[in-house]
């Protein structure tokens, strides 16, 4: 049988028109990649000579952000090493680019830390667990996502003041889950991989800690029940909107929610007609029928997250009737932090890059997911502000809960990578033993030391007034 060109095959999943290779042959190709990039070479972390000053690199990432919001971003990042890690994806992307890789590329998340996973409702109103933030998505080596996720688990364990030995075991268990799930996907049919999802209400993990699984399901059931009671008209609308005369208006709560000037928000006078028209065109035809029922009433800046603070994030209030509101979140889409190291996006509009990446990686996406470009030239993507979106609240977790949650995130990441990448090749490279697990686990532990050191340098820069930060809470 004719072998496919390896230089192209390691770029991801097989493409139509290329020579057929069985799963076994692709697994063998993945195993052969160990010659150039031994699994043991993935272990450990040592700061390379000439590594950029982390404070300066983070300051560079502020270019183009709203200057009045940057101190909020820095204040949130200064709160802990875990918060700093969440907001410094650009810094870790620079570091990951110096580490060995197998050469196998997938549609990567680009910012795969624990808090960028969670539960949300599908258009069919099922509640699934998946990656829920893909602002940095771009084709890149699969190891980069896995290393960032594993390191975030270690840093979370340290944030929770768990024993160091537990932190290491959590990271290794996470990588093992990814490897074993990928082995499962390697033997599945392509359509079965594409249709696979993690249904929260039916989730089972037979190899996990039974008590932790039971506790995780109990907590999630309580969260789902609470979120189901929070309907947009009855909960979100009165929280965010005031009635001023005949027109509903989003409440100002500066500096986190406020109405911008026309200079900052060009298009206010025209009701954002051009950007909304472009957004509408990005939707599927049947969704346009639904969207056309709604009319824009107001739009305001709304600060969200950690890493996104300072980018243009807004919320739009749309109404189909007096008691029928829709809140859409409009988020600026900048170039992915991976782009300097993994190559430019194929999409001229980074909002489209995010939307396409999200549709590839998620098992179900928001029905209103689309993209546009603001009149000031900023690329944006659009989705519902909240649709039963649930993120983890980790503050009271023990080792068992953190390990179980880490395994769930690893499962979701493996499923996402298997949709765009070659599961058999990835599985062949990782193998069936613990070599790969322990290598990535060692990297995660050692990189956590780097993240804590960078956080200390960041806090020191704030104290020395080299950068401005404040906590808005």
N, C-alpha and C positions, 0 to 999 in steps of 0.2 A: 504494500500500500504506500502511496506517495505521502511523504511527510510534509506538513505545512511549514512555511518559513517561520522559524522560531522567533526571529526578531519582531515579526508582526503578531505572532500568536501570544506572546507574553503581554500584549497590550490589553488583553481582556477576553471577553467571551468570543467564541467563533463567529464569524460573519457569514452571511449568505454568499455563496460563490466560492468559498475557500474549500480545499480538500477536506473530506470527511475524516474525522479521527474518532475512534471509540473513546468512551470514558476511561478505559484502562490505558489507552495510549496517551491521552491527555494527562492522566495521573502520572504516568511515567515521565512525561515531559517536565511536569512540576518537580518530580523527584530529582531529575537531572540538573535542575537549577541550583541544587545545593552545592554543586561543584564550584560555581562562581560565587555563591553567597551562602556559605554554611549556616545552618540554623544557629549554631553556637555564636556566630558573629553578630547576631541580633541582641546578644546579652550586654548588659552594662551600659553605663553612660559616663563619658569623660568630656568635660568641656573642652572643645577644640581650641587650639592656639588661634588667637586673633578673633575670638568670639565677640560679637558686638555688645556694647553696653546695653543691658536690657532696658534701662530707663530711656535711653535715647531711641531705641527701636520702637518702644511703646509710644513715645512722643511723636515719632514719625507717622504712626498709624492714625494720629489725630488729623492729619491733613485732609481738609474738606469737610470735617465735622463741624457742627454748630458750636461755636466757641463758648457760648454761655453754658453749655451742658457738659463740657469736658471736665470741670471740677466735680460734677456728680459722678461721672464715670470713674474718675480716680478715687473718689471717696468710697465708692462701692468696692473697687478692687483692693483698697487698702485694708478692708475689714478683716481679712484672714488670708492665709496662703491659698485656701481653697477658692475664695472669691477672686483672688489675683489670677489664679490658674484659669478660671472661667473667662476672664477678660483679656487674656494674653495669648490668644490663638496664633497671632502673627509671630510672636516670639518663639513658640514651640515649632511652628512650621519651618522657621529658619534653622532650628536645631535638628529637626527630623531630616532635613535635606542633607545633613552630614552623616547620617547613619546608613548602614548597609540595607539594601532591599533585594528581594528576589527578582524584581523586574515585572511582576504580575500586577497589572493595573486594573482598578475597578472604578465605578462611580463612587468617589469617596465623599464622606460627610464633610471632612475638613476641620470639624470642631467637635469630635466625638467624645465629649465628657459626660459624666453621669447625669447632669442636669439638663442635657439636651435630648433626653429620652423621656417618654411619658405616655399617658393614655389620652385618647381622644375619640370622638364619635365619627364613624364613617358616614357617608351619605345614606347608607341603609339603616343608620342609627345603632349599629353595633359598636361596642367599645373595644378598641384594640390598643395594644402597646407597640410603640414604634419610635423611631427617631422623629423628633418633632421640631428640630431647628436645623435648617440646611442652607443657611446664608452663605457658607463657605464651600459648598459642594463643587467638585471638579474631578475629572478623571485623574487618579494618582495611585501610587503604590498602596496595596491593601494594608501593609504593615503600619502605615502612618496613622490610620484611624485606630487600629488595635492598640498601638503603643500609647496614643493619647488617652484612650478609654481606660487602659490598665493603670496608667499613672494617676488618672483622676481618682480611681478607686483607692489607691494608696494614700493620696493626699486627703481624701474624704475620711479615711480611717484615722489619720493623724489629727484631723479637725475634730473628730469624735473622741480623741484621746484613747483609742484602742491600742492594745499592745502591738509593738512593731512586728512581732511574729505573726499576729493575726492579719496585719496589713499585707504582708507578703503572701500569706495563704489566700487572702481574698483576691489578690491580683492573679495568682496562678490558677485559681478556680475559674476566674473570669476567662482567661485565655483558653483553658481546657474546654470550657463550654463552647467557645467560638470554634475551636478545632473540631470538636465532636459534632456540632451542628453542621459545620461545613462538610464533614464526611457524609452526613446524612443527605445533604443537598446534592453532593456529588453523585449519588445513586438515584436521585429522583428525576422524573421526567421534567422537561423544560416548563411545560404548562403548570405542572404541580408546584414547582418552585414559584412561578409568577403569581399563582393564586394563594399561596400560603400566607397565613397571617397569624398573629398572636392574639387570640381572643381572650381578653382579661377574665371574663366571667367563666371561661372553661379552662383556664390555664392550669396545666399540670407539669410538674418537673419531678419525675420519679427518682432521678439521681441526686436531687437536691436534699437539703435538710428538711425532713417532714414538718418539724415545728415551725421553721422559718417560712416554708411554703404556706402552711396554714395561716400563720400570722399575716403574711403578705396578702393573701387572698381576703382575709377578714378586713384589713385596713382598706384595701382597694374597693371592696364591696361597700364600705361605709362612705368612701369618697364618691363613688359612682352614685349612690343614693342621694348624697348631698348635692352633687352637681346636677342631677336630674331635676331637683326641686328649683334650681336656679335658672328659670327660663329667662330669655332675653327681655320680654315685655315686663315681667314681674320683678326681676332682680337687677339686671344690668341697666335697664333703661332708667329707672328712678335714681340709680346710683350715679350715673354719668350725665344725666340730662336734666335741665331745668326748663320750665315753660315760661318764656318771656313774651308776653302778649300772645299773638296767634302762632308764633314760630317756636318750636322746640330748639334748644341750643345746648351744646355740650358745656358742662360746668367747667370754669377755669379753676385750677388748683395748682398755681405756679409753685415751684418750677417744673412740676411733673406733667401737668396738663395746662396748656395755654393756647390762645388764639394768636397766630403769628401775624406779622405785618405783611402787607401786599408785596413789599420788597423781598421778604423771605419766601413768601408763598405766591409767586406770580401765577395768575390764573384765577384768583379769588373773584375778580370782577366778572369774569365770564362763567363763573360756576364750574371751573375746571373742565370745561366742555371738551377741549382737545384731548387731555390725558384720559378722561373717562371714555371717550369714543375709542381711543386706542386700546384701553383696558377691555372694553366690551368686545372688540374684535379678537382679542386673545382668548376669549371664552369659547367653548363649544356652542354650536348653534342652539341646542336644546337648553343650555344654561342661560343664553341670552334672553330666551322667552321669559324665564323666571326673573332675571336681573331687570328687565324692562318694566316690571311691575313697581320697582322702587325708584324714588326720586331723592336726590341729594338735598339735605336740609342744612348740614353744617359739617365743618371739618376743623380739627385742632391737632396741634402737636401733642403726642403722648410718649413720655419717656418709658422705655421698656428694657428689661434685662440688665446685663453688665457690659458685655462686649459691644452691644448695639448702641449704647448710650452715646449721644452726640451725632449719630447718623439721623437723617430725616425720617422719623417714624411718626405717623399721624393716624388718627382714627376718624373715619367718616360716618356720619349718621344719615342713614337712608330710611325713608318711610314709604310703605305701600298703602297704609291707612293710619288713622290716629293711634290705633293700638297694635300696629304691625311694623315694628322697627327692625332694621338690619344694621349692625355695626361692622364695617370693613376696616381692617388694619392695612395701612399703606406703609411699607417698609422700604427704605432706600437699599438698593443692592449695589454694593461696591465690588471691585475686583476681589476675587477670592484670595485669602492669605496664602493659598498654595500656588497661586499663579506664577510668582517669580521662580519657583522650583519645579513645578510640574507642567508648565506650559500654559499658554493663553487659552481662554475659553473659545469655543467655536461660535459662540453667540455674541453678537455686537452689543446686545442689551443684557446687562447682568441680571436684570429681573427675569428675563427669559431663561438665563442660565440656572437660576435658582428654581424656577418652576419646573423646567425639564428634569433637573436633577432630583427634585422632590418626587415627581411622578415616576421616575425610574426606581428610586430607593424605597419609597413608602408603599405598603400594600394597599393603601387607600388614601386619597388626598381630598382636601376641602373642595367642595363643588364650585366655590367662587374663586379658586386659585387662578390667578392670571397676572399679567405684567403690563407695564406701560412706561412712559417717560414723562416726567414733570416738565413744565414749561421752562424751568431753570436748567434743564438738561440732565438732571439726576435720573438714573434708571431706578425703577421701583417694581416691587411685586406686591400683590394684593391677596388677602385671604380674610376669612371671618376673624373678628377680634377674639371671640371665645366661642367654642362649640364643644362644651364638655371637656375642655383641655385640662389635664391634671398632671402636674409635675410632682416629683418626689419632695417630701419634707423629711429631711434626714436627721434633724437635730437630736432625736431621742433614740436613734437606732443603735442596736448592739451588733456584734460581729455577724451573727446569723442573718439578721435582716440586710446588712450591707452586702454580705456574700450572695444572698438570694437575689437582691436587686441587681448586683453586678452581673450575675448569670443571665438574668432577663435581658439586660442591655446587650450582652455579648450575643445572645440568641438573635435579637433584633438586628444587630450589626451584621452577623453572618448571613441572615436572610436577605438583607439589603445588598450586601456584596455579591451574593449568589445570583441575584437578579441581573446584574450588569457584567459580572466577571465570570471566569471559568472555575466553577466550584471544584471540578475534578483536579484541575491543575493546582489550585490553591491547596486542596487537601493533600495532593501528592507532595507538594513542597513541605507542608507542615508535618506529615507523617502520622503514625498512630501511637507513638510513644510520648514521653513527657519532655523530650529535649526542647521542643519549641516553646512549650508552656513555661518552662523554667527560665529560658532565655529572655522571653518578653517580661516575665515576672521580675527578673533581676534588673532589666532595664527600668521597669516601672518604679522599683524601690530606689534605685540610684538617681533617676530623674526627679523623683520627689524631693530629694535633697537640693537639686538645682533649683527647683521651683521655689522652695522655701528660702533659699539664698537670694534669689531674684526678688522675692517679696520683701525681704529685709532691706535690700538695696532700694526698692521702690518707696518703702515707708521712710527710709532715711532721707531720700530726695524730697519727700513732702515736708519732713521736719526741718530740713535745711532750706526750705522755701524755693527749691529749684523748680518744683512743679506745685500747682495749686490744687487742693482737694477739699471737699467738704461733704459731710454726711447729711443728706436731706431728711433723714428719719429722726 
